[in-house]
């Protein structure tokens, strides 16, 4: 078995990189926040699922049994990743779709006088569904701001907009644009004191941090496997008793059991197999034989050390360049760095990097409220994001390819 841990519990990046066929193209990839590359193990799992008989879930035929095994396995794997119960893991086309469905279901109990809180730190998929659902119900939307000078969104920013009329607060666990990680447990405590529900967007967070639904204090939470080495789909989980109380729109003959109650149509079995393989790949990076959940904790500890070291190298290098402004400034953040270069548009900088085989895209990346709050408008900045396969050589190539004079 390949070992991905070197002396001192560091990740063996070269061993990890050997698992990713896409990296053979030779490009230095810093586009992980938009979707990571896929290891061969995940590709094989998807192919393997499609190579075996498949049918609608059931126990009578081989195809039905294969489908059932894949679904059960995927629910268990994602529950291990998220510190949730397997029976409370819901699959959907994307996190955006799942949040839209959840917001519409919850909004049935909202009305004039009720208040919904969203933040300017969030990806629009954790803003617009709630805003639109509130508007349809006649509820009021209140905004939690963050400090653009520091990138921090503190618990007090949320507390300032809470009231006895608050019905739900939606907040990201990590900004996909600047990496800020708010103190989610502290916010959860404030939210629950009002009697409101707390929804957490962990799409970016789950790529870099160990997730625990109960410790975070989330009532519901979403993530996306394609952000952590898996295929494109969305995952929602939450407190089982809350999910049992919700009545989403569904087809009459479809199951009314949770979690199937929330899943529209036949599940993409091959993608679920890939999602399980992605979780297993992550757990295997620091396998200690104590079980998948504990192995995942060890992996994210090792991964944080690797990614934080590279992030510090990048930000240290950017600090030496003339006219570069870095907007990722929070004390606790993911390895996601947003910057601009004076006199050049973010798109031009990104284009120059791409010409030198360095992928670091530019934009606001659907975090439009965040970008506007930073004074960057829809143009945004250049975003550099890291993944388990990012190497020191990648960092060198990025800093050299910028071709910006030293200050």
C-alpha positions in Angstrom: 0.0 0.0 0.0 1.3 3.5 -0.9 2.2 5.6 2.0 1.3 9.3 1.8 2.9 10.3 5.1 6.5 11.2 5.4 8.6 11.7 8.5 7.0 14.3 10.8 3.5 13.5 9.6 4.0 15.6 6.4 2.2 14.7 3.2 4.2 12.9 0.5 3.0 15.3 -2.3 4.7 13.4 -5.1 3.0 10.2 -4.1 -0.3 12.0 -4.0 0.3 13.7 -7.4 1.0 10.3 -9.0 -2.7 9.4 -8.5 -4.0 12.3 -10.6 -3.9 11.7 -14.4 -4.9 15.3 -15.2 -1.6 16.5 -13.6 0.4 14.8 -16.3 -0.6 17.8 -18.6 2.0 19.7 -16.7 0.0 22.8 -15.7 0.4 24.2 -12.2 -3.2 24.2 -11.0 -4.4 26.7 -8.4 -8.1 26.4 -9.4 -9.1 23.9 -6.8 -11.8 26.2 -5.1 -13.7 25.9 -8.3 -13.3 22.1 -8.4 -10.4 19.8 -7.8 -8.8 17.3 -10.1 -9.8 13.7 -9.8 -7.6 10.8 -8.6 -7.5 7.5 -10.5 -9.2 5.7 -7.6 -12.3 7.9 -8.0 -12.2 7.5 -11.8 -12.0 3.7 -11.3 -14.9 3.7 -8.9 -17.1 5.5 -11.3 -16.1 3.3 -14.2 -16.6 0.2 -12.0 -20.1 1.2 -11.0 -21.0 1.6 -14.7 -19.3 -1.7 -15.6 -21.5 -3.8 -13.3 -25.2 -4.4 -13.6 -27.3 -1.4 -12.4 -31.0 -1.0 -12.0 -33.4 0.8 -9.7 -32.6 0.0 -6.1 -33.9 -3.2 -4.7 -33.0 -6.7 -3.5 -34.4 -8.9 -6.2 -31.9 -8.4 -9.1 -28.2 -8.0 -9.2 -28.5 -4.6 -10.7 -30.9 -3.5 -7.9 -28.6 -4.9 -5.2 -25.6 -3.1 -6.7 -27.5 0.2 -6.7 -28.6 -0.3 -3.1 -25.0 -1.1 -2.0 -23.7 2.0 -3.7 -26.3 4.3 -2.1 -25.8 2.9 1.4 -22.1 3.1 1.0 -22.2 6.7 -0.1 -24.5 7.8 2.7 -22.1 6.1 5.2 -19.0 7.6 3.7 -20.4 11.2 3.6 -21.7 10.7 7.2 -18.2 9.8 8.2 -16.8 12.9 6.5 -19.4 15.3 8.0 -19.9 13.8 11.4 -23.5 13.2 10.5 -25.9 10.2 10.6 -26.0 8.2 7.4 -29.8 8.3 7.4 -29.7 12.1 7.3 -27.5 12.4 4.2 -29.3 13.7 1.1 -27.9 13.7 -2.4 -28.8 16.2 -5.2 -27.5 17.6 -8.4 -25.6 20.4 -6.7 -25.4 22.2 -3.4 -27.2 25.1 -5.1 -30.1 22.9 -6.1 -30.3 21.5 -2.5 -30.3 24.9 -0.9 -33.0 26.1 -3.3 -35.2 23.1 -2.4 -34.6 23.5 1.3 -35.3 27.2 1.3 -38.6 26.8 -0.5 -39.6 24.1 1.9 -38.7 26.1 5.0 -40.3 29.3 3.6 -43.8 27.7 3.8 -43.8 28.5 7.5 -42.5 32.1 7.0 -44.6 35.2 6.7 -44.7 39.0 7.1 -42.8 40.0 10.3 -40.4 37.1 10.1 -36.7 37.8 9.4 -34.0 35.8 7.5 -30.3 36.6 8.0 -27.8 36.2 5.2 -24.2 37.4 5.0 -22.1 39.4 2.5 -19.3 36.8 3.0 -21.2 34.1 1.2 -21.3 32.5 -2.2 -24.5 33.5 -3.9 -25.9 30.0 -3.6 -26.2 30.6 0.1 -27.7 34.1 -0.4 -30.1 34.3 -3.3 -32.2 31.1 -2.5 -32.9 32.5 1.0 -33.5 36.1 -0.3 -35.9 34.9 -3.0 -37.7 32.5 -0.6 -38.1 35.3 2.0 -39.4 37.7 -0.6 -42.0 35.2 -1.8 -43.1 34.7 1.8 -43.2 38.4 2.6 -40.4 38.0 5.2 -37.7 40.5 5.8 -34.0 39.9 4.8 -31.3 41.2 7.1 -27.6 41.3 6.2 -24.6 40.4 8.3 -21.6 42.4 7.1 -17.9 41.6 7.4 -15.0 43.9 7.9 -13.4 44.5 4.5 -10.1 45.7 6.1 -9.5 42.4 7.9 -11.8 40.0 6.0 -13.3 39.0 9.3 -16.9 38.2 9.9 -17.2 37.9 13.7 -20.1 36.5 15.8 -20.9 40.1 16.8 -21.6 40.9 13.1 -24.4 38.3 13.1 -25.6 39.1 16.6 -26.2 42.7 15.5 -28.9 41.6 13.1 -30.6 39.0 15.2 -34.0 39.5 16.9 -36.8 37.5 18.3 -38.3 37.5 14.8 -35.3 35.7 13.2 -36.4 32.4 11.7 -33.2 31.3 9.9 -29.6 32.4 9.6 -27.5 31.2 6.6 -23.7 31.5 6.8 -20.6 30.1 5.2 -18.1 28.1 7.2 -15.4 29.4 4.8 -15.5 32.1 2.1 -14.8 30.7 -1.3 -13.4 34.0 -2.3 -11.1 35.1 0.5 -11.0 32.0 2.7 -12.3 33.6 5.9 -13.5 31.0 8.4 -16.1 32.6 10.8 -16.5 31.1 14.3 -19.4 28.9 13.4 -20.0 27.4 16.8 -20.2 30.8 18.4 -22.6 32.0 15.8 -24.7 28.9 16.2 -25.1 29.5 19.9 -26.3 33.1 19.2 -28.7 31.9 16.6 -30.2 29.1 18.7 -30.8 31.5 21.6 -33.3 33.3 19.3 -35.0 29.9 18.5 -34.0 30.2 14.8 -32.5 27.6 12.5 -28.9 27.8 11.4 -27.9 26.7 7.9 -24.1 26.3 7.1 -22.5 26.3 3.7 -19.5 24.0 4.0 -18.8 23.6 0.3 -15.4 25.4 0.5 -14.8 24.5 4.2 -15.1 20.7 3.7 -12.2 20.7 1.2 -9.7 21.8 3.9 -11.1 21.2 7.4 -12.6 18.3 9.4 -16.3 18.8 9.5 -18.5 17.8 12.5 -22.2 18.8 12.2 -22.9 18.7 15.9 -19.7 20.6 16.9 -20.4 23.3 14.4 -24.0 23.6 15.7 -25.5 23.5 12.3 -29.1 22.5 11.8 -28.5 21.8 8.1 -25.3 21.8 6.1 -24.3 21.4 2.5 -21.1 20.4 0.7 -20.0 19.3 -2.8 -17.7 16.3 -3.5 -16.2 17.8 -6.6 -14.5 20.3 -4.3 -12.7 17.5 -2.5 -11.5 15.2 -5.3 -14.9 13.7 -6.2 -17.5 13.9 -8.9 -20.0 16.7 -9.5 -23.0 16.4 -7.1 -24.3 18.0 -4.0 -24.8 16.7 -0.4 -27.1 18.0 2.3 -27.3 16.8 5.9 -28.8 18.0 9.1 -30.4 17.1 12.4 -32.5 14.0 11.7 -35.4 15.3 13.7 -35.5 18.5 11.7 -35.4 16.6 8.4 -38.2 14.3 9.6 -40.4 17.4 10.3 -40.0 18.9 6.8 -42.4 18.1 3.9 -40.8 19.0 0.6 -42.6 18.7 -2.7 -42.2 15.2 -4.2 -43.8 12.8 -6.6 -46.7 10.9 -5.2 -45.3 7.3 -5.7 -41.8 8.3 -4.5 -40.6 7.3 -1.0 -41.7 9.5 1.8 -38.9 8.2 4.0 -35.9 10.4 5.0 -33.6 11.0 3.2 -35.3 9.8 0.0 -38.1 12.3 0.7 -35.7 15.0 -0.4 -34.2 13.3 -3.5 -35.9 13.9 -6.8 -35.7 11.1 -9.3 -33.2 8.2 -9.6 -29.9 8.9 -8.0 -26.7 9.0 -10.1 -25.2 5.7 -8.8 -21.9 6.0 -10.6 -21.3 9.5 -9.0 -22.2 8.2 -5.6 -19.6 5.5 -6.1 -17.1 8.2 -7.0 -18.0 10.2 -3.9 -17.4 7.3 -1.7 -14.0 6.7 -3.4 -13.1 10.4 -2.8 -13.8 10.1 0.9 -11.8 6.9 1.1 -8.9 8.5 -0.8 -8.8 11.3 1.7 -9.0 8.9 4.6 -6.3 6.8 3.1 -3.8 9.8 3.0 -3.3 9.4 6.7 -4.6 5.9 7.3 -4.0 4.9 10.9 -6.4 1.9 11.0 -8.6 3.5 13.6 -11.6 3.8 11.3 -12.5 6.1 8.5 -13.8 9.0 10.6 -10.6 9.1 12.7 -8.4 8.6 9.6 -10.1 11.6 8.0 -9.3 13.7 11.1 -5.7 12.8 10.8 -5.7 13.6 7.1 -7.1 17.0 7.6 -4.6 17.8 10.3 -1.7 16.8 7.9 -3.4 18.6 5.0 -3.7 21.8 7.0 0.0 21.8 7.8 0.8 21.2 4.1 -1.6 23.8 2.7 -0.9 26.5 5.3 2.9 26.2 4.7 2.4 26.7 0.9 -0.1 29.5 1.5 2.4 31.4 3.7 5.0 30.9 0.9 2.6 32.4 -1.7 1.5 35.3 0.5 5.1 36.0 1.5 6.1 36.1 -2.2 3.2 38.3 -3.1 4.1 40.7 -0.3 7.5 41.3 -2.0 5.9 42.4 -5.3 5.1 46.0 -6.2 1.5 47.0 -6.6 0.0 43.7 -5.3 -2.9 43.8 -2.9 -3.9 40.7 -1.0 -7.5 40.6 0.3 -7.3 37.3 2.2 -6.4 38.6 5.7 -8.5 36.8 8.3 -6.7 35.2 11.2 -8.3 31.8 10.4 -8.8 31.0 6.8 -8.5 28.3 4.2 -5.5 28.2 1.7 -7.3 30.6 -0.6 -5.7 33.8 -1.6 -7.4 36.7 -3.5 -5.2 39.4 -4.9 -5.0 42.2 -7.5 -2.1 43.9 -9.3 -2.2 47.6 -9.7 -2.6 48.8 -13.3 -3.7 45.4 -14.6 -7.1 43.8 -14.6 -7.5 40.5 -12.8 -8.5 38.9 -16.1 -5.3 40.1 -17.7 -3.2 38.7 -14.9 -5.0 35.4 -15.1 -4.5 35.3 -18.8 -0.8 35.9 -18.5 -0.5 33.1 -15.9 -2.5 30.7 -18.2 -0.1 31.5 -21.1 2.7 30.2 -18.8 0.8 27.1 -17.8 -0.3 28.3 -14.4 -4.1 28.1 -13.8 -5.2 30.8 -11.3 -8.6 32.1 -12.5 -10.0 35.6 -12.0 -13.4 36.9 -11.0 -15.8 37.1 -8.1 -16.6 33.4 -8.3 -20.3 33.9 -7.5 -19.4 35.6 -4.2 -20.7 38.8 -5.7 -21.7 40.4 -2.3 -18.2 39.7 -1.0 -16.5 41.2 -4.0 -18.6 44.3 -3.8 -17.9 44.7 -0.1 -14.2 44.6 -0.8 -14.6 47.3 -3.4 -13.8 45.0 -6.3 -17.2 45.0 -8.0 -18.0 42.1 -10.4 -14.4 42.1 -11.7 -13.1 40.5 -8.4 -9.5 39.5 -8.3 -7.1 36.6 -9.0 -7.8 33.6 -6.8 -5.1 31.1 -5.9 -6.4 28.0 -4.2 -4.5 24.9 -2.9 -5.3 21.2 -2.9 -3.5 18.1 -1.5 -1.6 17.8 -4.8 -0.2 21.3 -4.8 3.6 21.3 -4.6 6.4 23.7 -3.8 7.3 23.6 -7.5 3.8 24.8 -8.3 4.3 27.8 -5.9 7.6 28.7 -7.5 6.0 28.6 -11.0 3.2 30.8 -9.8 5.4 33.5 -8.3 7.8 33.5 -11.2 5.0 33.6 -13.8 3.5 36.8 -12.3 6.4 38.9 -13.8 5.8 41.7 -11.3 8.7 43.8 -10.1 9.7 43.6 -6.5 8.7 46.5 -4.3 
